């Protein structure tokens, strides 16, 4: 298996495109500078967070909105180890003209997830617990991305079993239509190919259509490693996923089944 994983690591630029990987590397900011660290520490990053400023990175990208207008100011903060793949994801979304309403850092919302969702903001790092619970969110690792929350709401049944939506206006998108502009169903495979193999739309309770992440086990391991080692671990997880998906014949497995192979 080790030989197979290394073969897939070598093939990653071919799978995604060598120019995509090169441009991703060149257009990702080199880390949080002192001003960025101060801003995120004042508004988003809490004491005891699983990552620190040195482990985070801002990815900047182009996107088109729901009117087809181009924007050059897209920003998202993630764990630095995954920044090149995140850059590649948004490059592919732009190439496909997949629309985003906006993409601003969570510091613009003082870390308030409800405010960000209400603004239909695509985001990643936010040091907070999971919605409606106490466990730490994968967003606190910079290893989860929320995409167009209005078109892809968080859905949780109330005490009577009736669905409630976050943001509330997302109720209009409760009946899923994959062909609808901005629907996450259209891009699940893109996120999975770049390492974000878990999609909240596959969950039963809650259902989180906007949400993409790595596994919690992988996130915890990456957070404990130096940046270069975390990067290699993430690359290995991608290689394992592709080895599973591209296995010959009957050995090939589904996306959901192969998510486990990614760690």
C-alpha positions as CSV (number, residue, x, y, z in Angstrom):
1,X,0.0,0.0,0.0
2,X,2.9,2.4,0.7
3,X,4.1,2.1,-2.9
4,X,0.6,2.8,-4.1
5,X,0.2,5.9,-1.9
6,X,3.6,7.3,-3.1
7,X,2.6,6.6,-6.7
8,X,-0.6,8.6,-6.2
9,X,1.3,11.4,-4.5
10,X,3.5,11.7,-7.6
11,X,0.5,11.6,-9.8
12,X,-1.4,14.4,-7.9
13,X,-0.2,17.2,-10.3
14,X,-1.4,15.1,-13.2
15,X,-4.7,14.4,-11.6
16,X,-5.3,18.1,-10.8
17,X,-3.2,19.8,-13.4
18,X,0.4,20.9,-13.0
19,X,-0.4,24.6,-13.7
20,X,-3.2,24.5,-11.1
21,X,-0.7,23.3,-8.4
22,X,1.9,25.8,-9.5
23,X,-0.5,28.8,-9.5
24,X,-2.0,27.6,-6.2
25,X,1.4,27.7,-4.6
26,X,2.2,31.2,-6.0
27,X,-1.1,32.9,-5.2
28,X,-1.5,31.8,-1.6
29,X,-0.4,34.3,1.0
30,X,2.8,33.2,2.9
31,X,1.0,33.0,6.3
32,X,-0.5,35.4,8.8
33,X,1.5,38.5,9.3
34,X,1.5,40.3,12.6
35,X,-1.4,42.5,11.6
36,X,-3.5,39.6,10.4
37,X,-2.7,37.7,13.6
38,X,-3.7,40.6,15.8
39,X,-7.0,40.9,13.9
40,X,-7.9,37.3,14.1
41,X,-6.8,37.0,17.7
42,X,-9.0,39.9,18.7
43,X,-12.1,38.7,16.9
44,X,-12.0,35.0,16.1
45,X,-9.1,33.1,17.7
46,X,-9.8,32.2,21.4
47,X,-7.3,31.0,24.1
48,X,-6.9,27.3,23.9
49,X,-7.7,27.0,20.2
50,X,-6.3,23.9,18.5
51,X,-4.2,25.9,16.1
52,X,-2.3,29.2,16.3
53,X,-1.5,32.1,13.9
54,X,1.6,30.3,12.6
55,X,-0.6,27.3,11.5
56,X,-3.1,29.5,9.6
57,X,-3.0,31.0,6.1
58,X,-5.2,33.3,4.0
59,X,-6.1,32.1,0.6
60,X,-7.1,34.7,-1.9
61,X,-9.0,33.9,-5.1
62,X,-11.3,35.1,-7.9
63,X,-15.0,34.1,-8.0
64,X,-18.2,35.0,-9.9
65,X,-21.4,36.0,-8.1
66,X,-24.9,34.9,-8.8
67,X,-25.2,37.7,-11.4
68,X,-22.1,36.4,-13.2
69,X,-20.0,39.4,-12.1
70,X,-16.4,38.7,-11.5
71,X,-14.8,39.5,-8.1
72,X,-11.1,39.5,-7.3
73,X,-11.4,39.9,-3.5
74,X,-12.3,36.4,-2.3
75,X,-10.6,35.4,0.9
76,X,-10.7,32.4,3.1
77,X,-8.6,31.4,6.1
78,X,-7.5,27.7,6.5
79,X,-4.8,25.6,8.0
80,X,-1.7,26.4,6.1
81,X,-1.0,22.7,5.4
82,X,-4.1,22.6,3.1
83,X,-3.9,26.1,1.5
84,X,-2.7,24.9,-1.9
85,X,-5.5,22.5,-2.3
86,X,-8.0,25.1,-1.1
87,X,-6.6,27.5,-3.7
88,X,-7.1,24.8,-6.3
89,X,-10.7,24.2,-5.3
90,X,-11.6,27.8,-5.7
91,X,-9.7,28.1,-9.0
92,X,-11.8,25.2,-10.3
93,X,-15.0,26.8,-9.0
94,X,-14.1,30.0,-10.8
95,X,-13.2,28.1,-14.0
96,X,-16.6,26.4,-13.9
97,X,-18.3,29.7,-13.1
98,X,-19.8,28.2,-10.0
99,X,-21.3,31.2,-8.2
100,X,-20.5,32.5,-4.7
101,X,-22.4,35.2,-3.0
102,X,-19.3,36.5,-1.1
103,X,-16.2,35.2,0.6
104,X,-14.9,37.2,3.5
105,X,-12.9,36.3,6.6
106,X,-14.8,35.6,9.8
107,X,-13.2,38.5,11.5
108,X,-15.5,40.7,9.5
109,X,-18.4,39.1,11.5
110,X,-16.6,39.0,14.8
111,X,-16.6,35.2,14.6
112,X,-20.4,35.2,14.6
113,X,-21.4,32.2,12.5
114,X,-25.1,33.2,12.4
115,X,-24.1,36.6,11.0
116,X,-21.9,35.1,8.4
117,X,-24.6,32.6,7.3
118,X,-27.2,35.4,7.2
119,X,-24.9,37.3,4.8
120,X,-24.5,34.1,2.7
121,X,-20.8,34.2,3.2
122,X,-18.5,31.4,2.2
123,X,-16.0,30.8,5.0
124,X,-13.6,28.4,6.8
125,X,-11.6,29.1,9.9
126,X,-13.7,30.1,13.0
127,X,-12.7,29.1,16.5
128,X,-16.0,27.8,17.8
129,X,-17.9,24.7,19.0
130,X,-20.1,22.7,16.6
131,X,-23.5,24.2,16.0
132,X,-25.8,23.4,18.9
133,X,-23.2,21.5,20.8
134,X,-20.0,21.7,22.9
135,X,-17.5,19.7,20.9
136,X,-15.0,21.8,19.0
137,X,-15.9,22.4,15.3
138,X,-13.6,21.4,12.5
139,X,-13.8,25.1,11.5
140,X,-11.6,25.7,14.6
141,X,-8.8,23.8,12.9
142,X,-9.2,25.6,9.6
143,X,-10.2,22.3,8.0
144,X,-13.8,22.9,7.2
145,X,-15.4,25.1,4.6
146,X,-19.0,26.4,4.4
147,X,-20.2,27.2,0.9
148,X,-23.1,29.5,0.1
149,X,-25.0,29.0,3.4
150,X,-28.3,30.4,2.0
151,X,-28.4,28.0,-1.0
152,X,-27.0,25.2,1.2
153,X,-28.6,25.5,4.7
154,X,-27.9,23.7,7.9
155,X,-31.1,21.6,8.7
156,X,-32.0,20.3,12.1
157,X,-35.4,18.8,13.2
158,X,-37.0,20.5,16.2
159,X,-38.7,18.7,19.1
160,X,-41.7,17.9,16.9
161,X,-39.5,16.7,14.0
162,X,-40.1,19.7,11.9
163,X,-37.0,21.0,10.0
164,X,-35.4,24.2,11.1
165,X,-33.0,26.1,8.9
166,X,-29.8,28.1,9.4
167,X,-29.9,30.7,8.0
168,X,-33.7,30.9,8.4
169,X,-34.0,32.1,4.8
170,X,-32.4,28.8,3.7
171,X,-35.9,27.3,4.1
172,X,-36.5,28.3,0.5
173,X,-33.7,25.9,-0.5
174,X,-34.8,23.0,1.7
175,X,-36.1,21.0,-1.2
176,X,-32.8,20.1,-2.9
177,X,-32.3,20.7,-6.6
178,X,-28.7,19.8,-7.6
179,X,-29.0,21.9,-10.8
180,X,-29.9,25.1,-8.9
181,X,-27.2,27.8,-9.0
182,X,-24.8,27.5,-6.1
183,X,-26.0,24.1,-4.9
184,X,-23.2,22.2,-3.1
185,X,-24.3,18.9,-4.7
186,X,-22.6,20.2,-7.9
187,X,-19.1,20.4,-6.3
188,X,-18.9,17.5,-3.8
189,X,-16.5,15.7,-6.0
190,X,-14.3,18.7,-6.5
191,X,-13.9,19.1,-2.7
192,X,-13.3,15.4,-2.3
193,X,-10.6,15.3,-4.9
194,X,-8.7,18.0,-3.0
195,X,-8.9,16.3,0.4
196,X,-12.2,17.6,1.8
197,X,-13.9,14.2,1.6
198,X,-16.7,14.6,4.1
199,X,-19.8,16.5,3.0
200,X,-22.5,17.5,5.6
201,X,-25.2,16.8,3.0
202,X,-24.5,13.1,3.5
203,X,-25.4,13.4,7.2
204,X,-28.8,12.3,8.6
205,X,-29.2,14.6,11.7
206,X,-28.3,17.4,11.3
207,X,-27.9,17.8,7.5
208,X,-25.4,20.5,6.7
209,X,-25.5,21.1,2.9
210,X,-22.9,24.0,3.1
211,X,-20.3,22.0,5.0
212,X,-17.1,20.2,3.7
213,X,-14.4,18.9,6.0
214,X,-11.6,16.4,6.6
215,X,-12.1,13.7,9.3
216,X,-11.7,14.8,12.9
217,X,-9.0,12.2,13.5
218,X,-7.0,13.7,10.6
219,X,-7.5,17.2,11.8
220,X,-6.3,16.4,15.3
221,X,-3.2,14.7,14.0
222,X,-2.4,17.6,11.6
223,X,-2.8,20.2,14.3
224,X,-0.1,18.5,16.4
225,X,2.5,18.5,13.6
226,X,4.9,21.1,12.1
227,X,3.5,22.6,8.9
228,X,5.6,20.6,6.5
229,X,4.7,17.3,8.2
230,X,1.0,18.3,8.4
231,X,1.2,19.0,4.7
232,X,2.7,15.6,3.9
233,X,0.1,13.9,6.0
234,X,-2.7,15.7,4.1
235,X,-1.1,14.7,0.8
236,X,-1.0,11.1,1.9
237,X,-4.7,11.3,2.8
238,X,-5.5,12.6,-0.7
239,X,-3.4,9.8,-2.2
240,X,-5.2,7.2,-0.2
241,X,-8.6,8.5,-1.3
242,X,-7.6,8.4,-4.9
243,X,-6.1,5.0,-4.6
244,X,-9.4,3.8,-3.2
245,X,-11.5,5.6,-5.9
246,X,-9.3,4.5,-8.8
247,X,-8.6,0.9,-7.7
248,X,-9.1,-1.6,-10.6
249,X,-12.4,-3.3,-11.2
250,X,-14.5,-4.3,-8.3
251,X,-12.0,-2.9,-5.8
252,X,-13.0,0.7,-6.7
253,X,-15.3,2.1,-4.1
254,X,-17.7,5.0,-3.7
255,X,-16.8,8.5,-2.6
256,X,-18.4,8.0,0.8
257,X,-16.7,4.6,1.3
258,X,-13.3,6.1,0.3
259,X,-13.6,9.0,2.7
260,X,-12.6,6.5,5.4
261,X,-9.5,5.6,3.5
262,X,-8.4,9.2,3.6
263,X,-8.0,9.1,7.4
